[in-house]
Every structure is written in structure tokens, then in C-alpha cells.
Amino acid sequence: MIGGQVRDGVREGVRDGVRGAVRRHRAAVLVVLLVVATAVLVALLTPRTDESAFTPESVDPGGGRALARVLADRGVTVTEARTFADASGALAGGAGGDATVLVTAPDLLSDARLRTLAGSGADVVLLRPSEASLAAFTDDVTPTGRASTATRDPGCEDPDAVAAGPARAGGQTYAASGGATACYGGSFARTALGRATLTVVGQPTSMTNRWVAQEGNAALALRTLGARRDLVWYLPDPVDTESAQVPLTALLPGWTWPAVGVLALATGFVLLWRGRRLGRLVDEPLPVVVRAAETVEGHGRLYASARACARAAQALREATLRRLRGWTGLDVRADVADVADQVAWITGRPAPAVRELLAGAAPHDDPALVRLAVDLDALERDVRSTSPRKVPTQ
């Protein structure tokens, strides 16, 4: 019967609902996976050292207190500078040519300030400088890319690197030309800077509290920063920089552009996958005959997947009313009240109960919808099985 078919269709639709929900939310699942993958990639690309934490007094794993203490024990005067004026004053008030200046974030400095440091007569150590920053000092050292972090042999003839031996290297790499020397796969480079030297470090983590005591990290750091009597530990502050000359991109973390690229690719993939594809219409042969049961079951699954109990109930009641009008001889435009009165007279059922069944409140869940379908089917059977009676005259 129709009620049984609808009940089976609704039940199958409920079972398929979970699978349908998963299919409908595949885009959300994909976006979540892409976000997680992007976060992992960003974490891998993010430098492990935070220059703002690499201070001579920081005891954090990324700090430099251990190195600063050892330098002080060796007679090196360590001076922390947060502004360019402090750094310049420390160099001017110190031993002049007997000083080293460590610049933890050279890309925050303007070209004029970098050239001032280059002409100070002090040894200069730059951490992860960009090509623009290096141009103020030399053309013999240029960035080449990035390398994975690992323990590497010096691979060069620089005396300090050879004496230190294997050390933690990787990160930003550089190529050396002219009189410059590149060591540890390009993550450590050195060249002459007048009578002083310029040292470029692409992997500053080797100097941090966490890693300085391993391999040859300590020896390389002490030889790089402790060759002079005074060490100016300069941590440029973005507030102190000459913002008119410093590009905004210099303030962004190194992983910003790779992350933007990954997100752009992910967005493009989602658009290609979920976007509408408009093309010419294609003819598709359809079956000549479709069983009524298949149509009913299909509608049942659609209503169940959309949880459209009210709409399904309306369709069932409209179909029942259409058949009852034909069986009772009423006009096709007869309203629900007339149909209910006629059906009540034929079947002997109470008219209010029939009206409630044909035009009552919509069911709020699937079980209530199934009960309504069964009751409508029973009402139709009663009308068909009851002997025809004479329609009462008014």
C-alpha cells in the first residue's frame, strides 16, 4: 500500500541521512584539512628563533643569556641596545675598532643606518639579513634560499669555523663571491669590511640557550662575538626605525608569503572543485517507464534528507484529498471541510477526527510523519471498502 511504501522510503531516507550529511559537508572537511596543512607548513617554515626574545638577559630557550654570561666571563663587555642612538653611542663610547656589533633584526633598519654601522670600524654580525640589508655592506654575500636545519661540517677554510668544527646549520643560506667565504652549507658567511669583518649568520638558533652547548655551536659563537673587547647587542625596535625608508614587508615574518601562497592554492582548488561549471546542454536519454513506487521512494528519501516533515505531510494530505474527491463524487474544487463531512458520512467516522487527519497540525518528526501516512492509508481503505451511500441532501 501507499502508506507502507512511504514508511519504507522515509526509513531508508533517514538511514541515508548521515551519509548525505557527510557528502554535503565535504567542502567544510576539506577546508579544515587545508587549514591544518597550512598551519603545519607555517610551523615548519617559521624560524625557530624569535629575534625579539634573543636578548642577553633572556633565560628562555630562544634567549641568549648563556652566551652572554660566557662572553662576560671571558672579559667581553656586553652592552644591550634597543635604539639606534644607544647602539651608536655604545660604539662611539667604547673602544672604537675594538668592538663587535650584533644586529638581531637588520631588515628593520634603513639603508642609511646600515651604512653607518658598516662605516663604524667595528666588526658587524648580522642575523638572517635580506639582500637589501646586505647591499649596504657588501656585494660579495647574497641570499640563495633556505636549507633544513642539521649538524654540518664547516666545509670552508675560515679559521673560526675550522676551529669550531661541526655545528648546527641551515635556515637562510648565502652564496659567497669575491673575497667572501661561505661555510656550513651557506648558513655562515664572512667577508672583509674595511679593516673589520662582516659575518652573516643564517641559523641564529645555534647561539640560543637551547642549542649553544651542543656540537661546535658555543665555539663558533664565542669566536664570532668574542673576538673584540666590547660587544654591542643591538635589538632594533620597530618603533625606533625610520619607517619612511623601511618597507612594510620587512616587518612581516618570513613565513608570511609561503603561507599566503598555500592559502591561495587552497582557495583556487576549492573554487575549481565546488564552482559551477556552465557549458552547453547535453541530451540524456531517460527511461520510458518509471514505476510509481520508485517515485514515491525517491520523494521519501528527499524529504527525509532535508528533514522536511511538514512538506512531506502536505504532499500526502493533498494526494489523499485528490483521491477522496474522486471516490466520493465531489467536485475537484471541494474544500477540506466538504470532503471531511462526506468521508465521515460514508465511513461513519467522527467528522472532527477526519478533518484533523486531513488538515491538522503538521508532524514535527519522522515517527509522527509515518503515523500520519498510516492513518491516511487506513482512511482511504475505509472509503473504498465501505458500500456507497446516498449523498445526504441539504
One Martini backbone bead per residue (centre of mass of N, CA, C, O) as a GRO file, in nm:
protein
  394
    1MET     BB    1   0.103   0.032   0.007
    2ILE     BB    2   0.144   0.364   0.035
    3GLY     BB    3   0.219   0.378   0.336
    4GLY     BB    4   0.444   0.161   0.324
    5GLN     BB    5   0.620   0.303   0.115
    6VAL     BB    6   0.669   0.561   0.273
    7ARG     BB    7   0.793   0.431   0.523
    8ASP     BB    8   1.034   0.304   0.378
    9GLY     BB    9   1.143   0.566   0.254
   10VAL     BB   10   1.195   0.715   0.521
   11ARG     BB   11   1.388   0.512   0.650
   12GLU     BB   12   1.599   0.519   0.425
   13GLY     BB   13   1.647   0.824   0.445
   14VAL     BB   14   1.757   0.826   0.734
   15ARG     BB   15   2.000   0.640   0.677
   16ASP     BB   16   2.108   0.844   0.447
   17GLY     BB   17   2.158   1.109   0.607
   18VAL     BB   18   2.448   1.077   0.705
   19ARG     BB   19   2.580   1.043   0.430
   20GLY     BB   20   2.472   1.310   0.319
   21ALA     BB   21   2.607   1.497   0.526
   22VAL     BB   22   2.895   1.430   0.448
   23ARG     BB   23   2.872   1.517   0.152
   24ARG     BB   24   2.782   1.816   0.210
   25HIS     BB   25   3.061   1.857   0.409
   26ARG     BB   26   3.325   1.831   0.239
   27ALA     BB   27   3.421   2.120   0.224
   28ALA     BB   28   3.469   2.164   0.526
   29VAL     BB   29   3.672   1.936   0.560
   30LEU     BB   30   3.877   2.043   0.355
   31VAL     BB   31   3.933   2.314   0.489
   32VAL     BB   32   4.042   2.199   0.752
   33LEU     BB   33   4.278   2.045   0.625
   34LEU     BB   34   4.411   2.294   0.496
   35VAL     BB   35   4.461   2.448   0.758
   36VAL     BB   36   4.639   2.235   0.890
   37ALA     BB   37   4.852   2.225   0.666
   38THR     BB   38   4.928   2.523   0.688
   39ALA     BB   39   5.018   2.518   0.983
   40VAL     BB   40   5.244   2.315   0.942
   41LEU     BB   41   5.401   2.475   0.729
   42VAL     BB   42   5.445   2.727   0.901
   43ALA     BB   43   5.599   2.582   1.128
   44LEU     BB   44   5.834   2.492   0.939
   45LEU     BB   45   5.901   2.794   0.829
   46THR     BB   46   5.943   2.892   1.104
   47PRO     BB   47   6.149   3.033   1.288
   48ARG     BB   48   6.298   2.933   1.597
   49THR     BB   49   6.376   3.239   1.623
   50ASP     BB   50   6.326   3.519   1.833
   51GLU     BB   51   6.463   3.820   1.821
   52SER     BB   52   6.309   3.950   2.069
   53ALA     BB   53   6.432   3.702   2.264
   54PHE     BB   54   6.740   3.758   2.177
   55THR     BB   55   6.877   3.817   2.471
   56PRO     BB   56   7.118   3.860   2.728
   57GLU     BB   57   6.869   3.804   2.962
   58SER     BB   58   6.745   3.554   2.844
   59VAL     BB   59   6.613   3.222   2.963
   60ASP     BB   60   6.507   3.124   2.724
   61PRO     BB   61   6.552   2.911   2.468
   62GLY     BB   62   6.577   3.187   2.272
   63GLY     BB   63   6.797   3.298   2.428
   64GLY     BB   64   7.135   3.467   2.544
   65ARG     BB   65   7.259   3.427   2.836
   66ALA     BB   66   7.474   3.210   2.814
   67LEU     BB   67   7.653   3.360   2.612
   68ALA     BB   68   7.689   3.624   2.775
   69ARG     BB   69   7.828   3.497   3.023
   70VAL     BB   70   8.073   3.379   2.878
   71LEU     BB   71   8.174   3.645   2.763
   72ALA     BB   72   8.213   3.784   3.036
   73ASP     BB   73   8.420   3.573   3.147
   74ARG     BB   74   8.619   3.664   2.894
   75GLY     BB   75   8.600   4.001   2.899
   76VAL     BB   76   8.333   4.084   2.770
   77THR     BB   77   8.145   4.364   2.689
   78VAL     BB   78   7.796   4.374   2.734
   79THR     BB   79   7.565   4.567   2.527
   80GLU     BB   80   7.244   4.677   2.535
   81ALA     BB   81   7.038   4.769   2.242
   82ARG     BB   82   6.726   4.936   2.127
   83THR     BB   83   6.864   5.173   1.981
   84PHE     BB   84   7.050   5.353   1.764
   85ALA     BB   85   7.166   5.549   1.969
   86ASP     BB   86   7.276   5.338   2.164
   87ALA     BB   87   7.460   5.193   1.962
   88SER     BB   88   7.628   5.439   1.877
   89GLY     BB   89   7.721   5.515   2.163
   90ALA     BB   90   7.868   5.250   2.228
   91LEU     BB   91   8.072   5.271   1.995
   92ALA     BB   92   8.184   5.558   2.062
   93GLY     BB   93   8.246   5.483   2.382
   94GLY     BB   94   8.437   5.277   2.314
   95ALA     BB   95   8.696   5.110   2.123
   96GLY     BB   96   8.589   5.112   1.842
   97GLY     BB   97   8.775   4.882   1.675
   98ASP     BB   98   8.714   4.705   1.960
   99ALA     BB   99   8.429   4.600   1.821
  100THR     BB  100   8.101   4.445   1.836
  101VAL     BB  101   7.803   4.409   1.628
  102LEU     BB  102   7.480   4.286   1.699
  103VAL     BB  103   7.219   4.218   1.457
  104THR     BB  104   6.900   4.077   1.484
  105ALA     BB  105   6.731   4.307   1.281
  106PRO     BB  106   6.826   4.446   0.990
  107ASP     BB  107   6.546   4.494   0.829
  108LEU     BB  108   6.464   4.751   1.026
  109LEU     BB  109   6.675   4.909   0.876
  110SER     BB  110   6.808   5.150   0.720
  111ASP     BB  111   7.040   5.228   0.492
  112ALA     BB  112   7.180   5.449   0.657
  113ARG     BB  113   7.227   5.280   0.918
  114LEU     BB  114   7.387   5.053   0.790
  115ARG     BB  115   7.619   5.235   0.686
  116THR     BB  116   7.704   5.331   0.963
  117LEU     BB  117   7.791   5.052   1.065
  118ALA     BB  118   7.994   4.992   0.835
  119GLY     BB  119   8.166   5.274   0.926
  120SER     BB  120   8.256   5.217   1.242
  121GLY     BB  121   8.493   4.974   1.264
  122ALA     BB  122   8.324   4.737   1.333
  123ASP     BB  123   8.220   4.442   1.387
  124VAL     BB  124   7.971   4.258   1.195
  125VAL     BB  125   7.657   4.097   1.292
  126LEU     BB  126   7.416   3.916   1.101
  127LEU     BB  127   7.073   3.818   1.116
  128ARG     BB  128   6.912   3.729   0.852
  129PRO     BB  129   6.966   3.889   0.595
  130SER     BB  130   6.888   4.064   0.334
  131GLU     BB  131   6.971   4.188   0.034
  132ALA     BB  132   6.923   4.486   0.111
  133SER     BB  133   7.102   4.484   0.366
  134LEU     BB  134   7.370   4.382   0.233
  135ALA     BB  135   7.415   4.623   0.030
  136ALA     BB  136   7.538   4.815   0.260
  137PHE     BB  137   7.814   4.627   0.275
  138THR     BB  138   7.787   4.405   0.027
  139ASP     BB  139   7.834   4.194  -0.286
  140ASP     BB  140   7.956   3.901  -0.178
  141VAL     BB  141   7.668   3.859  -0.031
  142THR     BB  142   7.394   3.628  -0.100
  143PRO     BB  143   7.094   3.510  -0.118
  144THR     BB  144   6.949   3.161  -0.192
  145GLY     BB  145   6.780   3.043   0.067
  146ARG     BB  146   6.685   2.727   0.206
  147ALA     BB  147   6.757   2.504   0.488
  148SER     BB  148   6.791   2.247   0.667
  149THR     BB  149   6.831   2.148   0.987
  150ALA     BB  150   7.177   2.074   1.077
  151THR     BB  151   7.466   1.901   1.111
  152ARG     BB  152   7.770   2.062   1.001
  153ASP     BB  153   8.033   2.113   0.827
  154PRO     BB  154   8.213   2.371   0.728
  155GLY     BB  155   8.350   2.372   0.428
  156CYS     BB  156   8.607   2.557   0.501
  157GLU     BB  157   8.880   2.812   0.581
  158ASP     BB  158   8.780   2.930   0.826
  159PRO     BB  159   8.915   2.951   1.133
  160ASP     BB  160   8.661   2.946   1.316
  161ALA     BB  161   8.516   2.705   1.181
  162VAL     BB  162   8.742   2.497   1.205
  163ALA     BB  163   8.764   2.513   1.519
  164ALA     BB  164   8.460   2.434   1.578
  165GLY     BB  165   8.326   2.266   1.370
  166PRO     BB  166   8.061   2.112   1.407
  167ALA     BB  167   7.729   2.256   1.339
  168ARG     BB  168   7.451   2.433   1.349
  169ALA     BB  169   7.252   2.436   1.049
  170GLY     BB  170   7.078   2.653   0.819
  171GLY     BB  171   6.824   2.803   0.681
  172GLN     BB  172   6.964   3.063   0.578
  173THR     BB  173   7.129   3.119   0.269
  174TYR     BB  174   7.460   3.177   0.115
  175ALA     BB  175   7.661   3.347  -0.120
  176ALA     BB  176   8.001   3.355  -0.231
  177SER     BB  177   8.221   3.624  -0.334
  178GLY     BB  178   8.521   3.697  -0.396
  179GLY     BB  179   8.634   3.745  -0.057
  180ALA     BB  180   8.434   3.550   0.037
  181THR     BB  181   8.290   3.316   0.287
  182ALA     BB  182   8.139   2.988   0.295
  183CYS     BB  183   7.961   2.803   0.546
  184TYR     BB  184   7.762   2.552   0.628
  185GLY     BB  185   7.603   2.562   0.346
  186GLY     BB  186   7.560   2.901   0.379
  187SER     BB  187   7.490   2.986   0.700
  188PHE     BB  188   7.796   3.101   0.682
  189ALA     BB  189   7.944   3.431   0.648
  190ARG     BB  190   8.248   3.604   0.523
  191THR     BB  191   8.390   3.944   0.523
  192ALA     BB  192   8.528   4.226   0.442
  193LEU     BB  193   8.526   4.560   0.639
  194GLY     BB  194   8.782   4.670   0.578
  195ARG     BB  195   8.927   4.624   0.892
  196ALA     BB  196   8.691   4.456   0.920
  197THR     BB  197   8.401   4.242   0.973
  198LEU     BB  198   8.156   4.032   0.808
  199THR     BB  199   7.883   3.851   0.955
  200VAL     BB  200   7.671   3.578   0.849
  201VAL     BB  201   7.364   3.447   0.997
  202GLY     BB  202   7.115   3.189   0.917
  203GLN     BB  203   7.141   3.028   1.221
  204PRO     BB  204   7.070   3.145   1.540
  205THR     BB  205   7.007   2.890   1.722
  206SER     BB  206   7.309   2.822   1.798
  207MET     BB  207   7.301   3.073   2.029
  208THR     BB  208   7.109   2.956   2.212
  209ASN     BB  209   7.029   2.807   2.505
  210ARG     BB  210   6.948   2.531   2.372
  211TRP     BB  211   7.222   2.502   2.154
  212VAL     BB  212   7.511   2.613   2.243
  213ALA     BB  213   7.621   2.329   2.387
  214GLN     BB  214   7.632   2.207   2.104
  215GLU     BB  215   7.877   2.104   1.961
  216GLY     BB  216   8.017   2.398   1.789
  217ASN     BB  217   7.846   2.648   1.880
  218ALA     BB  218   8.009   2.791   2.101
  219ALA     BB  219   8.273   2.836   1.949
  220LEU     BB  220   8.152   3.002   1.717
  221ALA     BB  221   8.020   3.226   1.889
  222LEU     BB  222   8.275   3.322   2.045
  223ARG     BB  223   8.443   3.391   1.788
  224THR     BB  224   8.235   3.596   1.670
  225LEU     BB  225   8.170   3.779   1.951
  226GLY     BB  226   8.478   3.754   2.112
  227ALA     BB  227   8.714   3.918   1.949
  228ARG     BB  228   8.630   4.159   2.124
  229ARG     BB  229   8.590   4.365   2.394
  230ASP     BB  230   8.320   4.463   2.259
  231LEU     BB  231   7.951   4.417   2.283
  232VAL     BB  232   7.679   4.501   2.073
  233TRP     BB  233   7.340   4.431   2.149
  234TYR     BB  234   7.124   4.470   1.881
  235LEU     BB  235   6.764   4.555   1.911
  236PRO     BB  236   6.552   4.640   1.698
  237ASP     BB  237   6.291   4.879   1.689
  238PRO     BB  238   6.011   4.957   1.515
  239VAL     BB  239   5.972   5.239   1.655
  240ASP     BB  240   6.284   5.337   1.577
  241THR     BB  241   6.238   5.339   1.293
  242GLU     BB  242   6.253   5.449   0.954
  243SER     BB  243   5.957   5.414   0.804
  244ALA     BB  244   6.002   5.563   0.526
  245GLN     BB  245   6.248   5.333   0.452
  246VAL     BB  246   6.080   5.089   0.551
  247PRO     BB  247   5.940   4.821   0.452
  248LEU     BB  248   5.666   4.640   0.530
  249THR     BB  249   5.786   4.352   0.467
  250ALA     BB  250   6.003   4.363   0.700
  251LEU     BB  251   5.770   4.308   0.932
  252LEU     BB  252   5.738   4.033   0.828
  253PRO     BB  253   5.736   3.722   0.840
  254GLY     BB  254   5.889   3.467   0.662
  255TRP     BB  255   5.601   3.292   0.633
  256THR     BB  256   5.390   3.467   0.486
  257TRP     BB  257   5.414   3.399   0.176
  258PRO     BB  258   5.382   3.092   0.189
  259ALA     BB  259   5.101   3.105   0.322
  260VAL     BB  260   4.960   3.264   0.098
  261GLY     BB  261   5.012   3.055  -0.123
  262VAL     BB  262   4.860   2.819   0.005
  263LEU     BB  263   4.584   2.962   0.031
  264ALA     BB  264   4.551   3.019  -0.271
  265LEU     BB  265   4.553   2.725  -0.363
  266ALA     BB  266   4.317   2.632  -0.189
  267THR     BB  267   4.107   2.825  -0.304
  268GLY     BB  268   4.130   2.734  -0.599
  269PHE     BB  269   4.050   2.440  -0.550
  270VAL     BB  270   3.767   2.495  -0.434
  271LEU     BB  271   3.658   2.648  -0.681
  272LEU     BB  272   3.697   2.415  -0.884
  273TRP     BB  273   3.525   2.205  -0.725
  274ARG     BB  274   3.254   2.398  -0.643
  275GLY     BB  275   3.210   2.524  -0.898
  276ARG     BB  276   3.042   2.629  -1.162
  277ARG     BB  277   2.965   2.456  -1.473
  278LEU     BB  278   2.934   2.605  -1.786
  279GLY     BB  279   2.755   2.459  -2.058
  280ARG     BB  280   2.642   2.272  -2.278
  281LEU     BB  281   2.385   2.088  -2.351
  282VAL     BB  282   2.297   1.746  -2.271
  283ASP     BB  283   2.176   1.470  -2.387
  284GLU     BB  284   1.948   1.242  -2.202
  285PRO     BB  285   1.841   0.941  -2.162
  286LEU     BB  286   1.525   0.822  -2.057
  287PRO     BB  287   1.306   0.645  -1.911
  288VAL     BB  288   0.990   0.554  -2.005
  289VAL     BB  289   0.953   0.390  -1.731
  290VAL     BB  290   0.823   0.470  -1.399
  291ARG     BB  291   0.775   0.364  -1.110
  292ALA     BB  292   0.583   0.470  -0.853
  293ALA     BB  293   0.757   0.362  -0.621
  294GLU     BB  294   1.014   0.514  -0.694
  295THR     BB  295   0.901   0.796  -0.658
  296VAL     BB  296   0.820   0.771  -0.364
  297GLU     BB  297   1.097   0.693  -0.253
  298GLY     BB  298   1.245   0.943  -0.353
  299HIS     BB  299   1.078   1.149  -0.198
  300GLY     BB  300   1.134   1.035   0.080
  301ARG     BB  301   1.441   1.084   0.078
  302LEU     BB  302   1.434   1.386   0.036
  303TYR     BB  303   1.271   1.460   0.288
  304ALA     BB  304   1.462   1.326   0.492
  305SER     BB  305   1.728   1.478   0.422
  306ALA     BB  306   1.563   1.766   0.479
  307ARG     BB  307   1.351   1.748   0.710
  308ALA     BB  308   1.045   1.759   0.553
  309CYS     BB  309   0.771   1.696   0.715
  310ALA     BB  310   0.562   1.909   0.630
  311ARG     BB  311   0.585   1.866   0.322
  312ALA     BB  312   0.514   1.565   0.323
  313ALA     BB  313   0.236   1.593   0.455
  314GLN     BB  314   0.111   1.771   0.238
  315ALA     BB  315   0.139   1.567   0.006
  316LEU     BB  316  -0.033   1.342   0.131
  317ARG     BB  317  -0.298   1.505   0.170
  318GLU     BB  318  -0.339   1.593  -0.124
  319ALA     BB  319  -0.361   1.307  -0.240
  320THR     BB  320  -0.600   1.214  -0.067
  321LEU     BB  321  -0.802   1.435  -0.152
  322ARG     BB  322  -0.804   1.368  -0.452
  323ARG     BB  323  -0.916   1.078  -0.417
  324LEU     BB  324  -1.171   1.139  -0.245
  325ARG     BB  325  -1.320   1.312  -0.452
  326GLY     BB  326  -1.355   1.082  -0.657
  327TRP     BB  327  -1.495   0.863  -0.470
  328THR     BB  328  -1.735   1.078  -0.365
  329GLY     BB  329  -1.818   1.288  -0.609
  330LEU     BB  330  -1.662   1.541  -0.592
  331ASP     BB  331  -1.537   1.824  -0.649
  332VAL     BB  332  -1.214   1.932  -0.718
  333ARG     BB  333  -1.289   2.212  -0.535
  334ALA     BB  334  -1.330   2.091  -0.277
  335ASP     BB  335  -1.308   2.125   0.040
  336VAL     BB  336  -1.213   1.988   0.334
  337ALA     BB  337  -1.488   1.994   0.478
  338ASP     BB  338  -1.652   1.844   0.265
  339VAL     BB  339  -1.481   1.590   0.259
  340ALA     BB  340  -1.505   1.517   0.558
  341ASP     BB  341  -1.814   1.489   0.568
  342GLN     BB  342  -1.842   1.269   0.352
  343VAL     BB  343  -1.651   1.059   0.484
  344ALA     BB  344  -1.806   1.039   0.751
  345TRP     BB  345  -2.073   0.936   0.624
  346ILE     BB  346  -1.952   0.678   0.491
  347THR     BB  347  -1.774   0.559   0.753
  348GLY     BB  348  -1.863   0.680   1.052
  349ARG     BB  349  -1.688   0.895   1.126
  350PRO     BB  350  -1.573   1.156   1.280
  351ALA     BB  351  -1.547   1.465   1.152
  352PRO     BB  352  -1.318   1.593   1.327
  353ALA     BB  353  -1.114   1.361   1.279
  354VAL     BB  354  -1.097   1.394   0.973
  355ARG     BB  355  -1.006   1.690   0.967
  356GLU     BB  356  -0.745   1.645   1.130
  357LEU     BB  357  -0.619   1.446   0.924
  358LEU     BB  358  -0.641   1.648   0.662
  359ALA     BB  359  -0.584   1.951   0.849
  360GLY     BB  360  -0.370   1.944   1.051
  361ALA     BB  361  -0.102   1.927   1.210
  362ALA     BB  362   0.220   1.909   1.165
  363PRO     BB  363   0.469   1.713   1.178
  364HIS     BB  364   0.790   1.702   1.374
  365ASP     BB  365   0.857   1.401   1.282
  366ASP     BB  366   0.902   1.091   1.154
  367PRO     BB  367   0.702   0.922   1.323
  368ALA     BB  368   0.459   1.112   1.271
  369LEU     BB  369   0.462   1.077   0.964
  370VAL     BB  370   0.407   0.774   0.961
  371ARG     BB  371   0.134   0.785   1.108
  372LEU     BB  372  -0.008   0.958   0.898
  373ALA     BB  373   0.022   0.764   0.659
  374VAL     BB  374  -0.136   0.531   0.789
  375ASP     BB  375  -0.404   0.685   0.839
  376LEU     BB  376  -0.461   0.760   0.545
  377ASP     BB  377  -0.467   0.471   0.438
  378ALA     BB  378  -0.705   0.379   0.617
  379LEU     BB  379  -0.912   0.581   0.511
  380GLU     BB  380  -0.910   0.486   0.216
  381ARG     BB  381  -1.000   0.197   0.274
  382ASP     BB  382  -1.274   0.269   0.396
  383VAL     BB  383  -1.393   0.410   0.148
  384ARG     BB  384  -1.361   0.165  -0.052
  385SER     BB  385  -1.512  -0.059   0.139
  386THR     BB  386  -1.756   0.108   0.147
  387SER     BB  387  -2.066   0.132   0.090
  388PRO     BB  388  -2.251   0.312  -0.094
  389ARG     BB  389  -2.405   0.620  -0.034
  390LYS     BB  390  -2.626   0.850  -0.002
  391VAL     BB  391  -2.625   1.168  -0.053
  392PRO     BB  392  -2.697   1.418   0.136
  393THR     BB  393  -2.945   1.650   0.172
  394GLN     BB  394  -3.018   2.002   0.237
   0.00000   0.00000   0.00000
